[in-house]
């Protein structure tokens, strides 16, 4: 018998899938305090998986699902985030020019 510790937010059907595979999941429903932190950690995990996969559409789907959960927990709507995106793009630009900042030389 072995044990793999995850301590992370997972999709709703994962415990049932684990059970169907003959293993025993130990899990709990996140309390209010735990929810946001778990979702924020999950969004970072999913972003890393997008990077590691080279841009898999399925990893983007996981990232999107997590993004929507984080918005919900923070009380944001997609319209609110889009308005913030537009405002930031006006101030700092977008990513249209594909600029890679190599370094900054300062006069100190």
C-alpha positions in Angstrom: 0.0 0.0 0.0 1.3 3.5 -0.9 0.1 7.0 -0.4 0.3 10.0 -2.8 -0.3 13.3 -1.1 -1.9 16.0 -3.3 -3.6 18.6 -1.1 -4.9 20.5 -4.1 -8.2 21.5 -5.7 -9.4 18.9 -8.2 -12.4 18.6 -10.5 -15.7 17.4 -9.0 -15.6 13.9 -10.5 -12.0 13.0 -9.5 -12.8 11.2 -6.2 -15.3 9.0 -8.1 -12.8 8.3 -10.9 -10.2 7.3 -8.3 -12.6 5.0 -6.6 -13.6 3.5 -9.9 -9.9 2.7 -10.5 -9.8 0.7 -7.3 -8.1 3.3 -5.1 -9.3 5.2 -2.1 -9.4 9.0 -2.2 -9.3 10.9 1.0 -10.8 14.3 0.5 -12.9 17.1 2.0 -14.9 20.1 0.8 -12.9 23.3 1.1 -14.1 25.7 3.7 -14.6 29.4 2.9 -11.1 30.3 4.0 -9.5 27.5 2.0 -11.4 28.0 -1.3 -9.7 31.1 -2.7 -6.2 30.0 -1.8 -6.7 26.6 -3.3 -8.2 28.1 -6.5 -5.3 30.6 -6.8 -2.8 27.8 -6.4 -4.7 25.7 -9.0 -4.6 28.5 -11.5 -0.8 28.6 -11.2 -0.6 24.8 -11.5 -2.8 24.9 -14.7 -0.7 27.7 -16.2 2.5 25.7 -15.6 0.8 22.7 -17.3 -0.1 24.9 -20.3 3.6 25.8 -20.6 4.8 22.2 -20.1 2.4 20.9 -22.7 3.5 23.4 -25.3 0.0 24.9 -25.4 -2.4 21.9 -25.2 -6.0 22.9 -25.8 -7.0 20.5 -22.9 -4.6 22.3 -20.6 -6.1 25.6 -21.7 -9.5 24.2 -20.9 -8.4 23.4 -17.4 -6.9 26.8 -17.0 -10.2 28.4 -18.2 -12.2 26.3 -15.8 -10.0 27.4 -13.0 -10.0 31.1 -14.1 -13.8 31.1 -14.0 -13.8 29.6 -10.4 -11.3 32.3 -9.2 -13.5 35.1 -10.7 -16.5 33.6 -8.9 -14.7 33.4 -5.6 -13.4 37.0 -5.9 -16.8 38.4 -7.1 -15.5 39.4 -10.5 -17.5 39.1 -13.7 -15.9 38.5 -17.1 -17.0 42.0 -18.1 -15.1 43.5 -15.1 -11.9 41.7 -16.0 -12.3 42.7 -19.6 -12.7 46.3 -18.7 -9.5 46.1 -16.5 -7.7 44.4 -19.4 -8.6 47.2 -21.8 -7.6 49.9 -19.3 -4.2 48.2 -18.7 -3.7 47.8 -22.4 -4.3 51.5 -23.0 -1.7 52.4 -20.2 1.0 49.8 -20.9 0.1 48.3 -24.3 -0.7 44.7 -25.2 1.4 42.0 -26.5 1.0 42.7 -30.2 4.7 43.5 -30.9 6.1 40.3 -29.3 8.7 42.3 -27.3 11.2 40.3 -25.3 12.8 42.5 -22.6 16.4 41.2 -22.3 17.7 43.5 -19.6 17.6 47.1 -18.3 20.8 49.1 -17.8 20.5 51.8 -15.2 22.6 54.8 -14.3 23.0 54.2 -10.6 
